[in-house]
């Protein structure tokens, strides 16, 4: 039947193995960086919850400040990954 073929209609470029492995290494390093940042948040929350109650920034406690910084760090690391993985 015409029109029911689900193949790519354009030639697919072969993936560069070296580029793919380099990008995977970048992703792993950034992931571990974020994992350590997030893990420290979890450890502090679990074992020293009174520390999270301290005022950190503009009268906002450390838990909220740290939580928002986790969100910001995820976005920044995503931008860094996109910048690192651009084709040269």
Secondary structure, DSSP 8 states (H G I E B T S, - for coil): -TT---S-SS------HHHHHHHHHHHHHHHHHHHHHHHHHHHHHHH-HHHHTSEEETTEEHHHHHHHHHHHHHHHHHHHHHHHTS--
